Amino acid sequence: MPKIIKQFELDVTPERFLNACSPEELYEVELLITSPRFTNKINQGQKQLDQ
């Protein structure tokens, strides 16, 4: 059977993503964002913007 490979691009804004989340998923996103792993990444990005 031949294979058909199709590439596509999906553009989803952060707001659209969050609007599509359930309350439980939003809580999970909040837990991730406030975790040390992501707060360090956010702080590094902020330092770069400040320079």
C-alpha positions as CSV (number, residue, x, y, z in Angstrom):
1,M,0.0,0.0,0.0
2,P,1.5,3.4,-0.9
3,K,2.1,5.9,1.9
4,I,0.8,9.5,1.6
5,I,2.8,12.0,3.7
6,K,1.3,15.4,4.2
7,Q,2.9,18.2,6.2
8,F,0.8,20.9,7.6
9,E,1.2,23.9,9.9
10,L,-1.1,24.6,12.8
11,D,-1.0,28.1,14.3
12,V,-2.5,28.2,17.8
13,T,-2.0,31.3,20.0
14,P,-1.5,30.9,23.7
15,E,-4.9,32.5,24.4
16,R,-6.7,30.1,22.1
17,F,-4.9,27.2,23.7
18,L,-5.9,28.3,27.2
19,N,-9.5,29.0,26.1
20,A,-9.7,25.4,24.9
21,C,-8.5,24.0,28.3
22,S,-10.8,22.6,30.9
23,P,-10.5,24.0,34.5
24,E,-8.4,20.9,35.4
25,E,-6.0,21.5,32.5
26,L,-5.7,25.1,33.4
27,Y,-4.7,24.1,37.0
28,E,-2.1,21.7,35.6
29,V,-0.7,24.5,33.4
30,E,-0.5,26.8,36.4
31,L,1.3,24.2,38.4
32,L,3.8,23.7,35.5
33,I,4.4,27.5,35.0
34,T,5.0,28.1,38.7
35,S,7.4,25.1,39.1
36,P,11.1,25.9,39.5
37,R,11.9,24.5,36.1
38,F,9.7,27.1,34.3
39,T,10.2,30.0,36.7
40,N,13.9,29.7,36.0
41,K,13.3,29.8,32.3
42,I,10.9,32.7,32.6
43,N,13.5,34.7,34.7
44,Q,16.2,34.0,32.1
45,G,14.0,35.3,29.3
46,Q,13.2,38.4,31.4
47,K,16.9,39.1,32.0
48,Q,17.5,38.9,28.2
49,L,14.6,41.3,27.6
50,D,16.0,43.8,30.2
51,Q,19.4,43.9,28.5
